[in-house]
Amino acid sequence: MSERPVPRSADSLDEAFMRQAIALARRAEAEGEVPVGAVLVADGEVIGEGWNRPITASDPTAHAEIMALRDAGQRMKNYRLPGTTLYVTLEPCPMCAGAIVHSRVSRVVFGATDPKGGAAGSVFNLLPSDERFNHYVQAEGGVLSEACAELLRAFFRSRR
């Protein structure tokens, strides 16, 4: 498990965990994947980590959020993860938003918005959770958004 950041405020705590997600996004990039990283936190401690791996794993569901949820589920020996916060460098897609709701994550904090497939208000409004779901998830975007967006822009520029 990762070290616990020592923040001065809730905002700095969110930034500290987002920096960990950015480090995982760089790991995805090093593997030739789109640089997205995610960490799942409970009581100030990282319980799950993930980075994009769909190409490496030959798995279309291997998004950073899904990998972090799977990691946490294995570590916690539970598929339900209430009271947790998921930090992810890119706004979750609809698939990931569904998994976040079903795993009972309490809060999602994301960096960059995704104008092509974001499910936290950019394109779809699944997070914060639709009131028709049986579980409510809070969502907040824009934490270290410029750093997260620049990582993605640089990756795609290098591919053109």
C-alpha positions as CSV (number, residue, x, y, z in Angstrom):
1,M,0.0,0.0,0.0
2,S,1.1,3.5,-0.7
3,E,2.2,6.0,1.9
4,R,-0.4,8.3,3.3
5,P,0.1,12.0,2.2
6,V,0.4,14.6,4.9
7,P,-2.0,17.3,3.8
8,R,-2.8,20.7,5.3
9,S,-6.4,20.8,4.0
10,A,-9.0,18.7,2.2
11,D,-7.9,20.4,-1.1
12,S,-4.3,19.5,-0.6
13,L,-5.3,16.0,0.3
14,D,-7.2,15.7,-3.0
15,E,-4.2,17.2,-4.8
16,A,-1.8,14.7,-3.1
17,F,-3.9,11.7,-4.2
18,M,-4.3,13.1,-7.7
19,R,-0.5,13.4,-8.0
20,Q,-0.4,9.6,-7.2
21,A,-2.9,9.0,-9.9
22,I,-0.8,11.1,-12.3
23,A,2.2,9.0,-11.5
24,L,0.2,5.9,-12.4
25,A,-0.9,7.6,-15.6
26,R,2.7,8.0,-16.5
27,R,3.1,4.2,-16.0
28,A,0.3,3.6,-18.5
29,E,2.1,5.9,-20.9
30,A,5.4,4.0,-20.5
31,E,3.5,0.9,-21.5
32,G,2.1,2.6,-24.6
33,E,-1.3,3.1,-23.2
34,V,-3.4,6.3,-23.0
35,P,-2.1,7.9,-19.8
36,V,-4.9,7.6,-17.3
37,G,-4.3,6.6,-13.7
38,A,-6.5,6.0,-10.7
39,V,-6.2,5.5,-6.9
40,L,-8.9,4.4,-4.5
41,V,-8.6,5.7,-1.0
42,A,-10.3,4.7,2.3
43,D,-9.6,6.5,5.5
44,G,-6.6,8.4,4.0
45,E,-4.9,5.2,2.7
46,V,-4.6,3.9,-0.8
47,I,-6.4,0.6,-1.1
48,G,-6.4,0.3,-4.9
49,E,-4.3,1.4,-7.8
50,G,-4.8,1.2,-11.5
51,W,-3.7,2.6,-14.9
52,N,-5.0,2.1,-18.4
53,R,-4.1,-1.4,-19.7
54,P,-6.6,-2.4,-22.4
55,I,-3.9,-2.9,-25.1
56,T,-1.5,-4.6,-22.7
57,A,-4.1,-6.9,-21.2
58,S,-6.1,-7.4,-24.4
59,D,-9.1,-6.3,-22.3
60,P,-11.5,-3.6,-23.4
61,T,-12.6,-3.1,-19.8
62,A,-9.1,-2.5,-18.4
63,H,-9.5,1.2,-17.8
64,A,-7.6,2.8,-14.9
65,E,-10.8,3.0,-12.8
66,I,-11.7,-0.6,-13.3
67,M,-8.2,-1.7,-12.5
68,A,-8.2,0.3,-9.3
69,L,-11.6,-1.1,-8.3
70,R,-10.4,-4.7,-9.0
71,D,-7.2,-4.1,-7.0
72,A,-9.1,-2.7,-4.0
73,G,-11.7,-5.5,-4.2
74,Q,-8.9,-8.1,-4.0
75,R,-7.1,-6.3,-1.2
76,M,-10.3,-5.7,0.8
77,K,-11.8,-9.1,0.0
78,N,-15.0,-7.3,-0.9
79,Y,-16.7,-6.1,-4.1
80,R,-18.4,-3.3,-2.2
81,L,-16.2,-0.3,-1.4
82,P,-18.3,2.1,0.6
83,G,-16.7,5.2,2.2
84,T,-14.0,5.4,-0.5
85,T,-12.9,8.1,-2.8
86,L,-11.6,7.4,-6.3
87,Y,-9.1,9.8,-7.8
88,V,-8.7,9.5,-11.5
89,T,-6.8,11.7,-14.0
90,L,-9.6,11.7,-16.6
91,E,-13.4,12.0,-16.2
92,P,-14.8,8.5,-16.1
93,C,-16.6,7.0,-19.1
94,P,-20.1,5.4,-18.8
95,M,-18.6,1.9,-18.3
96,C,-16.5,3.1,-15.4
97,A,-19.2,5.2,-13.9
98,G,-21.4,2.1,-13.8
99,A,-18.7,0.1,-12.1
100,I,-18.1,3.0,-9.6
101,V,-21.8,3.1,-8.7
102,H,-22.1,-0.7,-8.4
103,S,-19.0,-0.9,-6.2
104,R,-20.5,1.7,-3.8
105,V,-17.7,4.2,-4.1
106,S,-18.7,7.3,-2.2
107,R,-16.9,10.0,-4.1
108,V,-15.0,10.5,-7.4
109,V,-12.5,13.2,-7.9
110,F,-11.2,13.6,-11.5
111,G,-8.7,15.9,-13.2
112,A,-9.4,16.5,-16.9
113,T,-12.8,16.5,-18.5
114,D,-13.5,14.1,-21.4
115,P,-15.6,16.0,-24.0
116,K,-16.0,12.9,-26.1
117,G,-17.2,10.3,-23.5
118,G,-17.2,11.7,-20.0
119,A,-19.9,10.5,-17.8
120,A,-19.6,13.1,-15.0
121,G,-21.3,15.9,-16.9
122,S,-19.3,16.5,-20.1
123,V,-21.3,14.2,-22.3
124,F,-23.4,11.9,-19.9
125,N,-24.7,12.7,-16.5
126,L,-24.1,9.4,-14.6
127,L,-21.9,11.0,-11.9
128,P,-22.9,12.5,-9.6
129,S,-25.2,9.6,-9.6
130,D,-28.5,9.7,-11.3
131,E,-31.2,9.6,-8.6
132,R,-32.6,6.4,-10.2
133,F,-29.5,4.5,-9.1
134,N,-29.7,2.7,-5.8
135,H,-26.4,4.3,-4.6
136,Y,-25.4,7.9,-4.7
137,V,-21.8,8.9,-5.7
138,Q,-20.5,12.4,-5.3
139,A,-18.3,13.7,-8.2
140,E,-16.0,16.6,-8.4
141,G,-13.8,17.6,-11.4
142,G,-11.0,19.9,-12.1
143,V,-8.4,18.8,-9.5
144,L,-5.0,19.4,-11.1
145,S,-6.9,19.5,-14.4
146,E,-4.2,21.3,-16.4
147,A,-1.5,18.7,-15.4
148,C,-3.9,15.9,-16.2
149,A,-5.0,17.4,-19.5
150,E,-1.4,18.2,-20.6
151,L,-0.3,14.6,-20.0
152,L,-3.1,13.5,-22.4
153,R,-2.4,16.2,-25.0
154,A,1.4,15.4,-25.0
155,F,0.6,11.7,-25.4
156,F,-1.6,12.3,-28.4
157,R,0.7,14.9,-30.0
158,S,3.5,12.3,-29.9
159,R,1.2,9.9,-31.7
160,R,0.4,12.2,-34.6
